[in-house]
Amino acid sequence: MSWDSYQTVKNWMAKTSSSSTTSRDSSPKVAVLCFVEQWSPIAMHMAQMFEKLRKGGELTFCQIFILDCELHDDACLDYDVTVTPSVVF
């Protein structure tokens, strides 16, 4: 399992929002944030499914981020995440 930092998400968002919407750039424009807590089997199952999708390379239209809520409570506050697992687009 590969965990992302909230700083990585913020950097990606800043880079994506600064790129032109008329650009023919094929990089992903949609972020998928999967919020999980490692003690929850249900949340970890969801994280594993998103990890599989991310590594499969088939979802080229989006960038998937997997965040541990206990390490990134600031991200949970910013996105109003109060329960896990949660997915924000």
DSSP file (Angstrom, degrees, kcal/mol; ACC not computed):
  #  RESIDUE AA STRUCTURE BP1 BP2  ACC     N-H-->O    O-->H-N    N-H-->O    O-->H-N    TCO  KAPPA ALPHA  PHI   PSI    X-CA   Y-CA   Z-CA
    1    1 A M              0   0    0      0, 0.0     2,-0.6     0, 0.0    47,-0.1   0.000 360.0 360.0 360.0 131.4    0.0    0.0    0.0
    2    2 A S        -     0   0    0      2,-0.0     2,-0.3     0, 0.0    64,-0.2  -0.928 360.0-155.7-109.6 116.4    1.3    3.4   -1.0
    3    3 A W        -     0   0    0     -2,-0.6     2,-0.3    62,-0.1    64,-0.2  -0.655   5.6-144.1 -92.5 146.0    0.1    6.3    1.2
    4    4 A D        -     0   0    0     62,-3.0    64,-0.5    -2,-0.3     2,-0.3  -0.773  10.8-128.2-105.7 153.2    0.0    9.9    0.0
    5    5 A S     >  -     0   0    0     -2,-0.3     4,-1.5     1,-0.1     3,-0.2  -0.672  19.8-123.1 -93.6 155.2    0.7   13.0    2.0
    6    6 A Y  H  > S+     0   0    0     -2,-0.3     4,-2.6     1,-0.2     5,-0.2   0.841 113.5  60.5 -65.4 -31.8   -1.7   15.9    2.0
    7    7 A Q  H  > S+     0   0    0      1,-0.2     4,-2.6     2,-0.2    -1,-0.2   0.885 101.3  53.5 -62.5 -37.9    1.1   18.1    0.8
    8    8 A T  H  > S+     0   0    0      2,-0.2     4,-2.3    -3,-0.2    -1,-0.2   0.908 109.5  48.6 -61.2 -42.2    1.3   15.9   -2.3
    9    9 A V  H  X S+     0   0    0     -4,-1.5     4,-2.7     2,-0.2    -2,-0.2   0.943 112.0  48.0 -62.8 -48.2   -2.4   16.4   -2.9
   10   10 A K  H  X S+     0   0    0     -4,-2.6     4,-2.4     1,-0.2    -2,-0.2   0.893 111.7  50.2 -62.4 -40.0   -2.2   20.2   -2.5
   11   11 A N  H  X S+     0   0    0     -4,-2.6     4,-2.4     2,-0.2    -1,-0.2   0.923 111.8  47.7 -63.1 -43.7    0.8   20.4   -4.8
   12   12 A W  H  X S+     0   0    0     -4,-2.3     4,-2.8     1,-0.2     5,-0.2   0.914 111.9  50.2 -63.6 -42.9   -1.1   18.4   -7.5
   13   13 A M  H  X S+     0   0    0     -4,-2.7     4,-2.7     2,-0.2     5,-0.2   0.917 111.7  47.9 -62.3 -43.3   -4.2   20.6   -7.1
   14   14 A A  H  X S+     0   0    0     -4,-2.4     4,-1.4     2,-0.2    -1,-0.2   0.917 113.8  46.9 -63.9 -43.3   -2.1   23.7   -7.4
   15   15 A K  H  X S+     0   0    0     -4,-2.4     4,-0.8     1,-0.2    -2,-0.2   0.915 115.3  45.9 -64.6 -43.3   -0.3   22.4  -10.5
   16   16 A T  H >< S+     0   0    0     -4,-2.8     3,-0.6     1,-0.2    -2,-0.2   0.890 111.7  50.3 -68.9 -40.7   -3.6   21.2  -12.1
   17   17 A S  H 3< S+     0   0    0     -4,-2.7    -1,-0.2     1,-0.2    -2,-0.2   0.780 108.7  53.6 -70.9 -24.5   -5.5   24.4  -11.4
   18   18 A S  H 3< S+     0   0    0     -4,-1.4    -1,-0.2    -5,-0.2    -2,-0.2   0.666  91.0  91.8 -83.1 -16.0   -2.7   26.5  -12.9
   19   19 A S  S << S-     0   0    0     -4,-0.8     2,-0.1    -3,-0.6    -3,-0.0  -0.502  91.0 -96.0 -79.2 151.2   -2.7   24.6  -16.2
   20   20 A S    >   -     0   0    0     -2,-0.2     3,-0.8     1,-0.1     5,-0.2  -0.375  18.9-143.8 -67.6 137.2   -4.9   25.9  -19.0
   21   21 A T  T 3  S+     0   0    0      1,-0.2    -1,-0.1    -4,-0.1    -2,-0.0   0.675 102.8  54.6 -74.4 -16.4   -8.3   24.3  -19.4
   22   22 A T  T 3  S+     0   0    0      2,-0.0    -1,-0.2     0, 0.0    -2,-0.1   0.462  84.2 116.3 -93.5  -1.6   -8.0   24.5  -23.1
   23   23 A S    <   -     0   0    0     -3,-0.8    -4,-0.0     1,-0.1     0, 0.0  -0.326  67.2-138.3 -66.0 147.6   -4.7   22.7  -23.1
   24   24 A R        +     0   0    0      2,-0.0    -1,-0.1    -2,-0.0     2,-0.1   0.146  54.9 143.1 -90.8  19.1   -4.5   19.4  -24.9
   25   25 A D        -     0   0    0     -5,-0.2    -2,-0.0     1,-0.1    -6,-0.0  -0.384  44.8-151.8 -60.6 132.1   -2.5   18.1  -22.0
   26   26 A S        +     0   0    0     -2,-0.1    -1,-0.1     2,-0.0     3,-0.1   0.348  54.9 120.8 -92.0   7.1   -3.4   14.4  -21.4
   27   27 A S  S    S-     0   0    0      1,-0.1    36,-0.1     2,-0.0    33,-0.0  -0.369  77.3 -84.9 -70.0 153.0   -2.6   14.5  -17.7
   28   28 A P        -     0   0    0      0, 0.0    34,-0.2     0, 0.0    33,-0.1  -0.228  36.9-173.6 -59.6 143.9   -5.4   13.7  -15.2
   29   29 A K        +     0   0    0     32,-1.3     2,-0.5    -3,-0.1    33,-0.2   0.461  62.8  73.9-115.3  -7.7   -7.7   16.6  -14.3
   30   30 A V  E     -a   62   0A   0     31,-1.2    33,-3.0     2,-0.0     2,-0.4  -0.924  65.7-151.5-113.5 131.8   -9.9   14.9  -11.6
   31   31 A A  E     -a   63   0A   0     58,-0.5     2,-0.5    -2,-0.5    33,-0.2  -0.850   4.3-163.7-100.6 137.0   -8.6   14.1   -8.2
   32   32 A V  E     -a   64   0A   0     31,-2.8    33,-3.2    -2,-0.4     2,-0.6  -0.977   7.7-165.5-117.9 115.6  -10.0   11.2   -6.2
   33   33 A L  E     -aB  65  88A   0     55,-3.2    55,-2.5    -2,-0.5     2,-0.6  -0.906   2.7-165.0-106.8 120.1   -9.2   11.3   -2.5
   34   34 A C  E     -aB  66  87A   0     31,-3.0    33,-2.9    -2,-0.6     2,-0.5  -0.917   7.2-161.1-105.1 113.7   -9.7    8.1   -0.5
   35   35 A F  E     +aB  67  86A   0     51,-3.2    51,-1.9    -2,-0.6     2,-0.3  -0.845  21.3 161.7 -98.8 124.8   -9.7    8.8    3.2
   36   36 A V  E     -a   68   0A   0     31,-2.6    33,-3.2    -2,-0.5     2,-0.4  -0.914  35.6-138.5-138.2 163.3   -9.1    5.8    5.4
   37   37 A E    >   -     0   0    0     -2,-0.3     3,-1.8    31,-0.2     7,-0.3  -0.996  21.5-137.1-121.3 132.3   -8.1    4.8    8.9
   38   38 A Q  T 3  S+     0   0    0     -2,-0.4     6,-0.1     1,-0.3    -1,-0.1   0.707  99.5  61.5 -66.9 -20.4   -5.7    1.9    9.2
   39   39 A W  T 3  S+     0   0    0      4,-0.0    -1,-0.3     1,-0.0    -3,-0.0   0.630  87.8  86.4 -79.2 -12.0   -7.5    0.2   12.1
   40   40 A S    <>  -     0   0    0     -3,-1.8     4,-2.6     1,-0.2     5,-0.2  -0.799  61.6-161.0 -95.8 115.8  -10.7   -0.2   10.0
   41   41 A P  H  > S+     0   0    0      0, 0.0     4,-2.0     0, 0.0    -1,-0.2   0.872  94.3  51.3 -60.4 -36.7  -10.9   -3.3    7.9
   42   42 A I  H  > S+     0   0    0      2,-0.2     4,-2.0     1,-0.2     5,-0.1   0.929 111.7  45.9 -66.9 -44.8  -13.6   -1.8    5.7
   43   43 A A  H  > S+     0   0    0      1,-0.2     4,-2.5     2,-0.2    -1,-0.2   0.902 112.2  51.3 -65.1 -40.6  -11.6    1.3    5.1
   44   44 A M  H  X S+     0   0    0     -4,-2.6     4,-2.4    -7,-0.3    -1,-0.2   0.864 107.0  53.8 -66.1 -34.9   -8.4   -0.7    4.4
   45   45 A H  H  X S+     0   0    0     -4,-2.0     4,-2.0    -5,-0.2    -1,-0.2   0.929 109.7  47.7 -63.1 -43.7  -10.3   -2.8    1.9
   46   46 A M  H  X S+     0   0    0     -4,-2.0     4,-2.4     1,-0.2    -2,-0.2   0.916 110.9  51.6 -62.8 -42.3  -11.4    0.3    0.0
   47   47 A A  H  X S+     0   0    0     -4,-2.5     4,-2.4     1,-0.2    -1,-0.2   0.899 108.7  51.1 -61.2 -40.6   -7.9    1.6    0.1
   48   48 A Q  H  X S+     0   0    0     -4,-2.4     4,-2.1     2,-0.2    -1,-0.2   0.874 109.1  50.8 -65.1 -37.1   -6.6   -1.6   -1.4
   49   49 A M  H  X S+     0   0    0     -4,-2.0     4,-2.2     2,-0.2    -2,-0.2   0.918 112.1  46.2 -66.1 -43.3   -9.2   -1.4   -4.2
   50   50 A F  H  X S+     0   0    0     -4,-2.4     4,-2.7     2,-0.2    -2,-0.2   0.875 110.6  53.6 -67.0 -35.7   -8.2    2.2   -5.0
   51   51 A E  H  X S+     0   0    0     -4,-2.4     4,-2.6     2,-0.2     5,-0.2   0.908 108.3  50.1 -62.7 -41.4   -4.5    1.1   -4.9
   52   52 A K  H  X S+     0   0    0     -4,-2.1     4,-1.6     2,-0.2    -2,-0.2   0.913 112.2  47.1 -63.2 -42.8   -5.2   -1.6   -7.4
   53   53 A L  H  X>S+     0   0    0     -4,-2.2     4,-0.9     2,-0.2     5,-0.5   0.916 112.5  50.4 -63.3 -42.9   -7.0    0.9   -9.7
   54   54 A R  H ><5S+     0   0    0     -4,-2.7     3,-0.6     1,-0.2    -2,-0.2   0.916 113.8  43.1 -63.2 -44.5   -4.1    3.3   -9.3
   55   55 A K  H 3<5S+     0   0    0     -4,-2.6    -1,-0.2     1,-0.2    -2,-0.2   0.738 103.1  67.9 -75.5 -22.2   -1.5    0.8  -10.2
   56   56 A G  H 3<5S-     0   0    0     -4,-1.6    -1,-0.2    -5,-0.2    -2,-0.2   0.770  90.2-146.8 -69.2 -25.1   -3.5   -0.7  -13.0
   57   57 A G  T <<5 +     0   0    0     -4,-0.9    -3,-0.1    -3,-0.6     3,-0.1   0.594  64.7 115.4  72.5  10.8   -3.1    2.5  -15.0
   58   58 A E      < +     0   0    0     -5,-0.5     2,-1.3     1,-0.2     3,-0.2   0.744  58.8  71.2 -84.9 -22.9   -6.5    2.2  -16.6
   59   59 A L    >   +     0   0    0     -6,-0.5     3,-0.8     1,-0.2    -1,-0.2  -0.631  54.4 156.5 -94.8  78.5   -8.0    5.3  -15.1
   60   60 A T  T 3   +     0   0    0     -2,-1.3    -1,-0.2     1,-0.2    -2,-0.1   0.606  62.9  66.8 -80.3 -11.9   -6.1    7.9  -17.0
   61   61 A F  T 3  S+     0   0    0     -3,-0.2   -32,-1.3   -33,-0.1   -31,-1.2   0.571 104.1  42.5 -85.5  -9.4   -8.6   10.7  -16.5
   62   62 A C  E <   -a   30   0A   0     -3,-0.8     2,-0.5   -34,-0.2   -31,-0.2  -0.926  67.4-135.2-138.1 160.6   -8.1   10.9  -12.7
   63   63 A Q  E     -a   31   0A   0    -33,-3.0   -31,-2.8    -2,-0.3     2,-0.5  -0.975  24.9-148.3-113.8 123.3   -5.4   10.9  -10.1
   64   64 A I  E     -a   32   0A   0     -2,-0.5     2,-0.4   -33,-0.2   -31,-0.2  -0.798  13.8-173.9 -98.2 130.6   -6.0    8.8   -7.1
   65   65 A F  E     -a   33   0A   0    -33,-3.2   -31,-3.0    -2,-0.5     2,-0.5  -0.976   9.6-158.0-121.3 136.6   -4.7    9.7   -3.6
   66   66 A I  E     -a   34   0A   0     -2,-0.4   -62,-3.0   -64,-0.2     2,-0.4  -0.967  16.1-172.2-117.7 118.7   -5.0    7.5   -0.5
   67   67 A L  E     -a   35   0A   0    -33,-2.9   -31,-2.6    -2,-0.5     2,-0.7  -0.910  23.6-135.9-118.2 136.1   -4.7    9.4    2.7
   68   68 A D  E >>  -a   36   0A   0    -64,-0.5     4,-1.8    -2,-0.4     3,-0.8  -0.802  16.0-151.6 -85.6 117.5   -4.5    8.1    6.3
   69   69 A C  T 34 S+     0   0    0    -33,-3.2     7,-0.2    -2,-0.7   -32,-0.2   0.811  92.6  58.5 -62.4 -31.5   -6.9   10.3    8.3
   70   70 A E  T 34 S+     0   0    0    -34,-0.4     3,-0.3     1,-0.2    -1,-0.3   0.807 113.3  38.5 -71.1 -27.6   -4.9    9.9   11.5
   71   71 A L  T <4 S+     0   0    0     -3,-0.8    -2,-0.2     1,-0.2    -1,-0.2   0.716 124.5  39.0 -89.6 -24.0   -1.8   11.4    9.9
   72   72 A H    >X  +     0   0    0     -4,-1.8     4,-1.5     1,-0.1     3,-0.6  -0.446  60.0 147.4-128.5  58.8   -3.7   14.0    7.9
   73   73 A D  H 3> S+     0   0    0     -3,-0.3     4,-2.1     1,-0.2    -1,-0.1   0.769  73.6  64.3 -65.4 -24.1   -6.4   15.4   10.1
   74   74 A D  H 3> S+     0   0    0      2,-0.2     4,-2.3     1,-0.2    -1,-0.2   0.874 101.1  50.0 -64.9 -36.7   -6.0   18.8    8.4
   75   75 A A  H <> S+     0   0    0     -3,-0.6     4,-2.1     2,-0.2    -2,-0.2   0.904 108.7  52.3 -66.9 -40.6   -7.1   17.2    5.1
   76   76 A C  H  <>S+     0   0    0     -4,-1.5     5,-2.5     1,-0.2     4,-0.3   0.903 111.0  47.4 -61.7 -41.3  -10.2   15.7    6.8
   77   77 A L  H ><5S+     0   0    0     -4,-2.1     3,-0.9     3,-0.2    -2,-0.2   0.918 111.2  50.9 -65.1 -43.3  -11.0   19.2    8.2
   78   78 A D  H 3<5S+     0   0    0     -4,-2.3    -2,-0.2     1,-0.2    -1,-0.2   0.843 119.5  36.0 -63.7 -33.8  -10.5   20.8    4.8
   79   79 A Y  T 3<5S-     0   0    0     -4,-2.1    -1,-0.2    -5,-0.1    -2,-0.2   0.230 108.8-118.7-106.3  13.0  -12.8   18.3    3.0
   80   80 A D  T < 5 +     0   0    0     -3,-0.9     2,-0.6    -4,-0.3    -3,-0.2   0.838  50.6 167.8  54.6  38.8  -15.3   17.9    5.9
   81   81 A V      < +     0   0    0     -5,-2.5    -1,-0.2    -6,-0.2     3,-0.1  -0.750  10.5 158.6 -85.0 119.7  -14.6   14.1    6.2
   82   82 A T        +     0   0    0     -2,-0.6     2,-0.3     1,-0.2    -1,-0.2   0.543  61.5  36.2-117.4 -14.0  -16.1   12.9    9.5
   83   83 A V  S    S-     0   0    0    -48,-0.0    -1,-0.2     2,-0.0   -48,-0.1  -0.960  83.8 -97.1-136.5 155.3  -16.3    9.2    8.8
   84   84 A T  S    S+     0   0    0     -2,-0.3   -41,-0.1     1,-0.1   -48,-0.1  -0.956  92.2  40.3-128.0 151.5  -14.2    6.6    7.0
   85   85 A P  S    S+     0   0    0      0, 0.0     2,-0.3     0, 0.0   -49,-0.2   0.515  79.4 161.0 -74.7 150.0  -13.9    5.3    4.5
   86   86 A S  E     -B   35   0A   0    -51,-1.9   -51,-3.2    -2,-0.1     2,-0.4  -0.986  24.6-157.4-135.2 146.6  -14.8    8.4    2.5
   87   87 A V  E     -B   34   0A   0     -2,-0.3     2,-0.4   -53,-0.2   -53,-0.2  -0.993   8.0-171.3-126.2 130.4  -14.1    9.3   -1.1
   88   88 A V  E      B   33   0A   0    -55,-2.5   -55,-3.2    -2,-0.4    -2,-0.0  -0.978 360.0 360.0-122.8 133.9  -14.0   12.9   -2.3
   89   89 A F              0   0    0     -2,-0.4   -58,-0.5   -57,-0.2    -1,-0.1   0.368 360.0 360.0-105.1 360.0  -13.9   13.8   -6.0
